[in-house]
Amino acid sequence: MAFSPQEKSFLFFLFFLCLSTVSAYTNTSSDNGAEAVRRELRSHRRCNWFRGNWVYDVKYPLYDPYKCPFIDPQFNCKKYGRPDNLYLKYRWQPSSCSLPRFNGLYFLRKMRGKKIMFVGDSLSTNMWQSLACLIHAWVPNTRYTLLRQKGLASLTFEEYGVTLKLYRTQFLVDLDSEKVGRVLKLDSIKQGRLWRGMDVLVFNSWHWWTHTGHIQPWDYMEDRKRLYKDMNRLVAYYKGMTTWSRWVNAFVDPSKTKVFFNGISPTHYEGKDWGEPMKTCKSQTQPFYGRKYPGGIPMAWIVLTKVMRRLKKPVHWLDITGLSQLRKDAHPSAFSGNHPGNDCSHWCLPGLPDTWNILFYSKLFS
């Protein structure tokens, strides 16, 4: 069929009108979805997200561990034989509101072109991999680049230019090899130069401060050029975290970088902490449901509170200690690929660190 020049012009007009209508509809739908997320985040600003209880949720977990390519064997409890599933089904429910739902697409669009760095020990690795899985579940077919080298890892979601970095450091302050041996320098934080230039920093430290014997990674502590064979670990932690707080005060520009500190992550090696003296986390399948956790507040939490009060720059404290104490069921225990024995300090993925990241997400965007 032949068309006149006028008909051809009209058909082209209709074609481009349709395209613009579809585009407008798509953009409006996307904008409406983003606006709905923004409204949800705004509505929870005044809520205390850290006080509440764990509730069963049939929609959990938030991702399939067999489909997330980022989980280390240490945290991949299902792959290494954990037989029960109930621990996967608990959602944190604050007492006075509900947590915003994690939206990985919203996260990527809001953070387009930005860099987020997790700085800390293996619990930072736990949290970093959790966030990677939460995002990947929303965009399973998007391209990504994962680079790993000793002490540093970097995951970039290429379409969005969002990079999740991991910087492994056991203490935040420096651990140097010197003639006398390995020296933990409580007043030195030279490695901090590698944390600059990030859009978001998420710190964590405590796990290694208590280690003794053959798993203690230092031979001496140093403070003000004086060497110590040992000192009270809470005192050492306070000195080290004070050095970290001075680094934040000196080098963080709040207009360019948001800073978070993920609080004290508890262990569950001693059943007396929850009223079962002869038990550990092994074979635990449910959270602790009492009104008050018998083990009480860790002293490290009190030390960290004191340090936080000395900060002059804004740092968002993710106070995950209390809600994590209740999850005696959420550790790998014997179901870990490369952590022999009974692991009651790290956490299964999917699992508790997903809640840490939902709290991080909520604080980041609200």
C-alpha positions in Angstrom: 0.0 0.0 0.0 1.4 3.4 -1.0 1.1 6.5 1.3 1.0 10.1 0.2 3.6 12.5 1.7 1.0 13.9 4.0 0.0 10.4 5.3 3.6 9.5 5.8 4.1 12.7 7.9 1.1 11.9 9.9 2.2 8.3 10.5 5.6 9.5 11.7 3.9 11.9 14.0 1.8 9.1 15.5 4.8 6.9 15.9 6.8 9.5 17.8 3.7 10.4 19.9 3.4 6.7 20.9 7.1 6.6 21.8 6.9 9.7 23.9 3.7 8.4 25.6 5.3 5.1 26.5 8.5 6.8 27.7 6.4 9.2 29.8 4.4 6.3 31.3 7.6 4.4 32.1 9.3 7.4 33.7 6.2 8.2 35.6 5.9 4.6 36.9 9.5 4.7 37.9 9.2 8.1 39.5 6.0 7.0 41.3 7.9 3.9 42.6 10.8 5.9 43.8 8.4 8.4 45.4 6.6 5.6 47.3 10.0 4.5 48.7 10.9 8.0 49.7 7.5 8.4 51.5 8.1 5.1 53.3 11.5 6.2 54.4 10.4 9.6 55.6 7.5 8.2 57.6 9.9 6.2 59.8 12.3 9.0 60.7 11.3 9.4 64.3 11.0 5.7 65.1 13.5 3.9 67.4 14.4 1.1 65.0 16.6 -0.7 67.6 14.0 -1.6 70.2 11.6 -4.4 69.3 11.4 -8.2 68.8 11.8 -10.9 66.2 8.7 -12.1 64.3 8.1 -14.9 61.9 7.7 -13.7 58.3 6.8 -16.2 55.6 8.4 -13.8 53.0 11.8 -14.2 54.4 14.7 -14.8 53.5 15.2 -11.8 51.2 17.4 -13.8 48.8 18.3 -17.3 47.9 21.8 -18.3 49.2 22.3 -20.6 46.2 21.7 -17.7 43.8 23.9 -15.1 45.4 27.5 -15.4 44.1 29.1 -13.4 46.8 28.8 -15.5 50.0 32.0 -16.9 51.5 31.9 -20.5 52.7 32.3 -19.2 56.2 28.8 -17.8 56.2 27.0 -20.1 53.7 25.3 -22.3 56.3 22.8 -23.9 53.9 25.4 -24.9 51.5 27.4 -26.6 54.3 24.6 -28.6 55.6 22.5 -26.6 58.1 19.3 -28.7 58.2 16.8 -26.3 59.7 15.1 -23.3 58.0 13.4 -21.5 60.8 16.4 -19.2 61.5 15.9 -17.8 57.9 12.3 -16.7 58.6 12.7 -14.0 61.3 12.2 -10.3 60.6 13.1 -7.5 63.0 9.9 -5.6 64.2 10.5 -2.4 66.0 8.1 -1.7 68.9 6.6 1.6 67.6 6.8 1.2 63.8 7.9 -1.0 61.0 11.3 -0.9 59.3 11.3 0.3 55.7 11.5 -2.5 53.1 14.8 -2.9 51.4 14.6 -1.9 47.7 17.8 -2.7 45.9 16.8 -0.8 42.7 16.2 2.3 44.7 19.5 1.8 46.5 21.4 1.6 43.2 19.6 4.6 41.6 20.1 6.8 44.7 23.8 5.8 45.0 24.6 5.9 41.3 28.3 6.7 40.7 29.1 6.5 44.4 31.5 4.4 46.6 30.7 2.7 49.8 33.4 1.2 51.9 33.0 -1.2 54.8 36.0 -0.9 57.2 36.7 -3.5 59.8 37.1 -7.2 60.6 35.3 -10.4 59.4 32.0 -9.0 60.7 32.4 -6.2 58.2 32.9 -8.9 55.6 29.7 -10.5 56.8 27.8 -7.2 56.4 29.4 -6.4 53.0 28.4 -9.7 51.5 24.9 -9.4 52.9 24.4 -6.0 51.2 25.8 -7.4 47.9 23.3 -10.2 48.1 20.4 -8.0 49.0 21.1 -5.8 45.9 21.9 -8.7 43.6 18.4 -10.2 44.4 16.8 -7.1 42.8 19.0 -7.0 39.7 20.1 -10.6 39.2 21.1 -10.1 35.5 23.0 -6.9 35.8 26.7 -6.9 35.1 29.2 -6.6 38.0 32.9 -6.7 38.5 34.3 -8.3 41.6 38.0 -7.8 42.5 39.7 -9.3 45.5 43.2 -9.0 46.9 44.7 -9.4 50.3 42.8 -7.1 52.7 40.7 -5.4 50.1 37.7 -6.3 47.9 35.7 -4.2 45.5 32.3 -5.0 43.9 30.9 -2.7 41.2 27.5 -2.9 39.7 28.5 -1.6 36.3 25.3 -0.2 35.0 24.9 2.0 38.0 28.5 2.7 38.8 27.9 1.8 42.4 30.9 0.3 44.2 30.9 -1.6 47.4 34.4 -1.8 48.9 35.7 -3.8 51.8 38.8 -2.9 53.7 39.9 -5.5 56.2 41.4 -4.3 59.4 41.1 -6.0 62.7 41.5 -2.9 65.0 41.1 0.2 62.8 44.3 1.5 64.4 47.6 0.3 63.0 49.2 -3.1 63.5 52.8 -2.9 62.4 55.7 -5.4 62.2 58.8 -4.1 63.9 62.0 -5.5 65.3 60.4 -6.3 68.6 57.5 -8.1 66.9 54.0 -7.2 65.9 53.0 -4.0 67.5 49.4 -2.8 67.9 49.6 1.0 67.9 46.7 2.4 69.9 47.5 6.0 68.9 48.3 5.6 65.2 45.9 5.3 62.2 48.1 5.7 59.1 45.9 3.3 57.2 43.1 5.9 57.3 44.6 7.5 54.2 43.1 4.6 52.2 39.6 5.4 53.5 39.4 8.9 52.1 37.4 9.8 49.0 34.5 7.5 49.9 30.9 8.7 49.7 29.9 6.4 52.6 32.1 4.7 55.3 30.8 1.9 57.5 33.1 1.0 60.4 33.2 -1.9 62.8 35.7 -3.1 65.5 35.6 -5.2 68.7 35.8 -8.8 67.7 39.6 -9.1 67.8 40.3 -6.9 70.8 39.5 -9.8 73.2 41.6 -12.5 71.6 44.5 -14.0 73.6 47.0 -16.8 73.2 47.8 -18.2 69.8 45.0 -16.3 68.0 46.2 -12.9 69.4 47.6 -11.2 66.3 50.0 -8.8 68.2 52.9 -9.2 70.5 52.9 -5.7 72.1 50.7 -2.7 72.4 52.1 0.8 72.0 50.6 4.0 73.3 52.5 7.3 73.3 55.7 5.6 72.3 55.6 3.2 75.3 55.3 -0.5 74.8 53.0 -2.7 76.8 53.0 -6.5 76.9 49.3 -6.3 77.6 46.7 -4.1 79.2 43.0 -4.2 80.1 41.3 -4.9 76.8 38.5 -2.4 77.4 41.1 0.3 78.2 42.9 -0.6 75.0 39.7 -0.6 73.0 38.8 2.9 74.4 42.2 4.2 73.4 42.0 2.7 69.9 38.5 4.0 69.3 39.4 7.4 70.6 42.2 7.5 68.0 39.6 6.5 65.3 37.3 9.3 66.5 40.1 11.8 66.2 40.7 10.6 62.6 36.9 11.2 61.8 37.1 14.7 63.4 40.2 15.6 61.4 39.6 14.0 58.0 35.9 13.5 57.3 34.0 16.2 55.4 30.3 15.6 56.3 29.2 17.4 53.1 30.9 14.7 51.1 31.0 11.6 53.2 28.4 9.9 55.5 29.9 7.9 58.3 28.3 4.9 60.1 29.6 2.7 62.9 28.0 -0.8 63.1 27.8 -1.5 66.9 29.1 -4.4 69.0 28.2 -7.7 67.5 27.7 -10.3 70.3 28.8 -13.9 70.5 26.9 -16.8 71.9 29.5 -19.2 73.3 28.2 -19.2 76.8 24.6 -20.3 77.4 24.5 -18.7 80.8 24.0 -15.4 78.9 20.5 -16.5 78.0 19.7 -18.9 80.9 21.1 -22.2 79.5 24.5 -22.6 81.2 25.4 -25.9 79.5 24.7 -24.8 76.0 26.3 -22.7 73.2 24.8 -21.5 69.8 25.1 -25.1 68.5 21.7 -26.6 67.7 19.9 -23.4 68.6 16.9 -22.9 66.2 15.0 -20.0 67.7 15.8 -16.5 69.1 15.7 -15.7 72.7 12.2 -14.5 73.5 12.5 -13.1 77.1 11.7 -9.5 77.8 15.3 -8.7 78.8 18.4 -10.5 77.7 20.0 -12.0 80.8 23.5 -11.4 79.6 23.1 -7.7 79.9 24.8 -4.9 78.0 28.4 -5.7 76.9 31.0 -3.4 78.5 32.4 -2.7 75.1 29.0 -1.1 74.2 29.5 1.3 77.2 33.0 2.1 76.0 31.8 2.8 72.5 29.0 5.0 73.8 31.6 7.1 75.6 33.7 7.4 72.4 30.7 8.4 70.3 29.9 11.3 72.6 33.4 12.7 71.9 32.8 12.9 68.1 32.5 16.4 66.7 31.5 15.2 63.2 28.2 13.3 62.6 28.5 9.5 62.8 25.4 7.3 62.5 25.6 4.6 65.1 23.8 1.4 64.1 23.1 0.1 67.6 22.7 -3.6 66.6 23.9 -5.1 69.9 20.5 -5.7 71.6 18.6 -7.1 68.7 21.6 -9.3 67.8 21.9 -10.7 71.3 18.5 -12.2 70.8 19.7 -14.3 67.8 21.5 -17.1 69.5 20.1 -19.3 66.6 21.7 -17.3 63.7 25.3 -18.4 63.9 27.0 -20.9 61.5 28.0 -23.1 64.5 29.3 -26.3 62.8 27.9 -25.4 59.4 30.7 -23.3 58.0 32.9 -24.1 55.0 36.2 -22.8 56.4 35.8 -22.2 60.1 36.5 -25.4 62.0 34.7 -26.1 65.2 31.8 -24.2 66.6 31.4 -20.7 65.2 29.2 -18.6 67.5 30.6 -15.2 66.6 29.9 -14.8 62.8 26.5 -15.0 61.2 24.8 -17.1 58.6 23.8 -15.6 55.2 21.0 -15.1 54.6 20.5 -14.0 58.2 21.0 -11.4 60.8 23.4 -9.1 58.8 20.6 -8.5 56.4 18.7 -6.7 59.2 21.9 -4.7 59.9 21.8 -3.6 56.3 18.1 -2.8 56.3 18.9 -0.5 59.3 21.9 1.0 57.3 19.6 1.5 54.3 17.0 3.2 56.4 19.5 5.5 58.1 21.2 6.3 54.8 18.1 7.5 53.0 15.8 8.8 55.7 
